Amino acid sequence: MIKIDLHIHSTYCDGKSTLRESVDSAIEKGFATIGFSGHSYTFFDESYCMSLEDTERYFTEASWLGRRFKKKLTVLVGIEQDYYSDQPIDRYDYAICSVHYLKLGEEYIPVDESAEILKSAAEKYFDGDMYALCERYYETVSDLTNKWNARIIGHIDLITKFQEQEKLFDEDNPRYVAAWKKCVDKLLETQPLFEINTGAISRGYRTTPYPSKEIIDYIRENGGTFILSSDSHSAETIGFKFDEYEQYIEDKTVQI
């Protein structure tokens, strides 16, 4: 059984559970290691991320919990670093690097807030061409290792979040496939870990994890490796459905 989960949010950002509640849940579930990954501060949108003040409180409390429970559980202090964040990541045990926005003109457009926002962005900036928007998204994701020396790539195809509810584009379209393949090829040059992320399942947006099976297969065929992540926003979903996807994890020990 996979007993490590490094993608856990708390009430310091957009999560529903405290750090302590997540520690208690992880111990009860038999986890050996967890990592907290609060959303990094984004100056252009403070609605979901940790404030600068809460970032300090988060780091202090998570570090204290690691010392307090070290005989029962390894607690790592991480960050989910957005591509457009301007905060350093050096002090953290690890960073999950993700793209939650596209900077288009002077706007930062969230890619995971609603299908309507994505459609409007495509109309405004790409003459309604959703594939051009997807191409820009994957171009941005492909730069994560260059910008942040990313060791873990978060939910690489987050742009597909709403596809099961409202299909915005055809994932078999040659332009879309070429975009994500080019992105994966670039990321593979530095051999990061890719998330298999079950968070959108637990929150009711999808019935399958990020990334799609096609992307998973392509990454595996080209020598990439994965880590299971729950992207938990509440204590009860730590390790959500890990048993269904651990066959994709060849190495049960994680080197960050």
N, C-alpha and C positions, 0 to 999 in steps of 0.2 A: 504494500500500500504506500502511496505517496503521502509523506508526512511533513511536507514543507509547503508553505503558502506565503508568497512574498508580496501579494497585491491585496492589501487590506486598508480600507479607509475608515475614518472615525468621525466623531462629531467635531473635530477640529476643522474638517472641510465639509464635504457633502454626505458624509456617512451618518448612520442613525445610532450607532453604538459607541460607547466610550472605549478608550484604549484598554482599560481594565476589563471591561465586559468581553472584549475580544480575546484577551489573554485567558480569562476564565473559560471561555468557550473552546479555545484551542487546546487547553489542557484536558478538558472533558472529552474532546474528540480524539485525544491521543496523539496530537501533533508533536513533533520533535523540535521544529523550527517554524517561526512565523516572522514576517517582516511587515512593518507598517510602511505605507507608501502614500502619505498625505499629498494632495494635489499642490504642486508648487505655485507660488504666488504669481499671478498674471495681472499686471498693472491695469490692463485694458478691460478686465472683467473680474470683479471680486465676488461674483455671485456664488461660486462653487468651490473656490480654492481656499487655502489657509491664508489669513491675513499675515502681514509681517510679524505682528505681535504674537499671533497664535502659532506661527511657525516656531518661534523660540520656545513657547510653552510646550508644544508638541515634542520638540526635540528633547527637552528636559524630562518630560514625563515618560516618554518612550524609553529613554536611556535608563531612567530610574527603574522602570518595570523590568528591563533586562537584567539589572542587578538583583532586584527583589526576587525574581522567579528563576534565576539561573540554574537552580538544581532541578527544576521541573520542565523548563522550556527555554530554548534559545530564542531571544527576541532581538531581531535586527532592526535598526532604525534607517529606513530608506525614504525615498521621495519619488513621486511620479512627476517627472520633469516634463512640462510641456515644451514643445519646440520653441515657442515664443516667450518663455519665461526668461527673465534677466537675472535670476538669482543663482548663486554658485551652488555646486553640488559636492564639493570636495569633502565636506565633513561627514557625509552620510556613508553608511555601510555599502549601499548600492543605490542605483537609480534605474527606474523603469522609464524609458524615454518614449514619449507618445506625441502624436499630433491630434489636438482637439479643435484646432482652428486653422483657417486659411486666411492669410493677410491679402486682401484683394482691394486695391486702391488704398484708402486710408482706413478701411474697415477690417476688423477681425471677425470672421464669420465662423460660428461654431458648426462643426460637422456632425455633432451627435445630439443636437437639441431637438430638432424636428425635421421631418421631410419637407415641410413647407419652406423652411429657411434655406434648405439646399436648393429647392426648385427656384426660389427667388434669386439666390446668388447666381445660379446658372443663367437665368434670364438677364440679370443686371450686368454680369461681367463676361459672359461667354455666349451671348446671343441664343440662350436656351440650350446650349450644347452641354449636356450632362457629362459626356465623355471627356470634354475639355476640362471640366471641373475635377473629374476623377484623375485625369493626368496631372493636374496641378497638385492634387492631394498626394499622389504617390511620389511625385518629384520631391515634395517637402519631406515625406517620410524617409526617402532614400538619403536625405542629408543628416539624419539624426546621428549617425556615427561620426560624421565629420564635425558637426557642431558640438555634440556633447560626449563624444567617445563612448557611445551607448553600448552597454554590455547586455541589456535586456530591451527588446523592442516590444512595446505595448500594443496590443490589439491592432495588428498591422492593417487590417481592412475595416477599420471603424466606419469608413464611409458607407458600408453596407448595412449599418445598424437597422435601418427602417425597411429593408428590402422585403421582408416577409409581410409587413403591414401595408406598405405602399411601394410597389416596385418602381423605382425611379430610372433604372437602366438595366440593360441585359448584361449579366455577368459573363456570358459567353461571347459577347461582342469582341471582335479582334482588337479593337483599340483599348478596351478595358483590360483584356488579358495581357496585351503587350505592355501596358502601363505598370501592372503589378509585377510582371516578370522582370522588367527593367529595374524596378525598385528592389526586388529580392536579390537580383544579381549584384547590385551595388552593395547592399547590406552584407551579403555573404563574403565580401572581400575581407571583412574584419571579424567574421565568425561570432556574431553576438548570439545570445539565446533569444528565440522567438517565443512569445507567449502563445499557449493555447488557453484562451480566456473564456471562462464560463459565466462571466458576470451578466451578459445580456440575456442569458437563459434564466438566471435566478430573478431578474427584474422584469421578465415577461416580454422582452422585445424580440427574442429569437428562440428557435428550438435547437439550434446548433451553435457551437462556440465560434469565436474568432480564432484563427482565420478559417476560410472555407476549406473544404476537403481538397479542392484543387490546389490551393496555395500550400496547404500542409504537405501534400504529396510532392509538389515541386520543390519545396524546401528540403524535404527528406532526400529526394533523388539527387539533390545537388550538395549534399553533405551538411546541411544545416541541422541544428539541434533545438529542442524545445524545453520549456518549463511550463508546468501547469499553474494557472493563476485563477483564483476565484473572483478577483476584482470585487471583493466583498465590501458591501456598504452596510452590512449589519452582521452582528456576531454569529448569528445562526447559519449564515451562508459561507463561512470559512470552509474551504475544501469542497465547495459545491460540485457534485457530480464528478469528482476526480476519478472515482472508480470506473467510470464509463470511458475515460479518455487516457488512462495511464499507459495503454498499449503504445502510445506515441512517444513515450519517454523511455529511451534506451538506457540512459544513465540516471539511476535514482538518486545519485549524489550530485549536488549542484555546486559548481565552482563559479563564483561571481567575479 
